[in-house]
Amino acid sequence: MSSEPLHLDRRQLFIGGEWRPASGGGRFDVIDPADGSVLTDVADGTVDDAKAALDSAVAAQPAWAATAPRDRGEILRRAFDLVNARADDLALLMSLEMGKTVAEARGEVTYGGEFLRWFSEEAVRIHGRWMHAPAGGSRLLTVKKPVGPCLFITPWNFPLAMGTRKIGPAVAAGCTMVVKPASQTPLTMLLLADLFAEAGLPDGVLNVLTSHSSGEVSEALMADPRLRKVSFTGSTPVGKVLVRQSADQLQRVSMELGGNAPFLVFGDADIDAAVDGAMVAKMRNMGEACTAANRFLVEESVAEEFAEKLGKRMGALRLGRGQDDGVDVGPLIDDKAVADVGALVDQAVGAGARVVTGGSAPDGPGFFFSPTVLADVPADADVNTQEIFGPVAPITTFASEEEAVERANATEYGLTAYVFTRDLSRTIRMAESLEFGMVGVNSGLVSNPAAPFGGVKASGFGREGGFEGIEEYLDTTYVALPAG
């Protein structure tokens, strides 16, 4: 790619199939987290632009809902092929605007693209049913219909995949949409919109609104009764605000919110495999993931071995710009993220935790924090109760299975849990007793486009991916028919 991540005419708003400037002419900067410099700028959409985007989605909805499922699926399949063809460009964009290494960004391209392929196949499998009424005398017919125009608010940490796992099922179900990407990472979504246009998605089905005023534009859209569905991935506090705002129009809502994932290591576990899993669960995306292992709960008999081996692995990681060869860990998203992670580490150390490796932010430029392992962390330390969103692994010990479960469930969140054990019976007990929407067993990776992604409690509701994912975009109509 050239020095410009996207050509000027593609760093605009994408509304009704056209690239256009913001109504007020405003633009905002996209920052390179590796050194804090301005990477480029994009159009700064206003409330008027948001309304124009929704107007476009509403106008396109009837024809799109009437489009044959096979045709919708074929568009998704072409988009999947184009994403793969442009994988290098997408990966570089993500690395530049978000900080992750190019190698990890390529992994996100593969993962994100699979949602397009999965839902291209689900588009033709939207089922209703026909049955006799149990008492006889009538027939029961159910029909699935698209919910209608949607608003998608996507986060900065997975700029492609968090978009494709919302756009994919919406396109398959016959819904139009307005996508509001995070202001820190708008470039990847703009390129994705361009690829969808190339794939033949009709004008107005997908509209992308970049804006520095996320709350203002989303509130305006959600106040419009024509908007029928909202899907948000982000923090729990923001999610609660959006749920409250959705109540006035009784919009369908999907919320994928924060996490505080426990990573349980029992004394019978394969410790080397547990360390391998910990590296994936903790260091994916520099720890900036809602599924990231947040609390390492390790049985006393193996805690020292686990801490030593994980410390060696984490300490050997090389920090640097995500586009440079040999770099393992890129920067965090901004200076506030660095300060927040540092404060959690300092509080834990002050409470008695021991630094195995790392523990501080290196000198600038850029928003980096050293991969860190903390041992002997008190159970009530802030690092155990708050979502870290950084490369810090705090280790706390437990003495019994009952204590492990109690500690794991002692959080308002319920997105992901990880369990390492060689005891099959314990595996079943953990799956049944852990209060989380997803449980990884002897694996540090749970996300899969063919599986339902989502949580319980303060981690939200609704599911993305799997057979369940498309149901979030479908309403059910029941038709009563007389017999004969």
Secondary structure, DSSP 8 states (H G I E B T S, - for coil): --SSSS-GGGSSEEETTEEE--TT--EEEEEETTTTEEEEEEE---HHHHHHHHHHHHHHHHHHHTS-HHHHHHHHHHHHHHHHHTHHHHHHHHHHHH---HHHHHHHHHHHHHHHHHHHHHTT----EEEE-TTSSEEEEEEEEE---EEEE--SSSTTHHHHHHHHHHHHHT--EEEE--TTS-HHHHHHHHHHHHHT--TTSEEE---S-HHHHHHHHHTSTT--EEEEES-HHHHHHHHHHHGGGT-EEEEE----EEEEE-TTS-HHHHHHHHHHHHHGGGG-STTSEEEEEEEGGGHHHHHHHHHHHHHT--B--TTSTT--B---SSHHHHHHHHHHHHHHHHTT-EEEE--S--SSSS-----EEEES--TTSHHHHS---SSEEEEEEESSHHHHHHHHH-SSEESEEEEE-S-HHHHHHHHHHS--SEEEES-S----TTS-B--EETTEE--BSTTTGGGGGEEEEEEEEE--
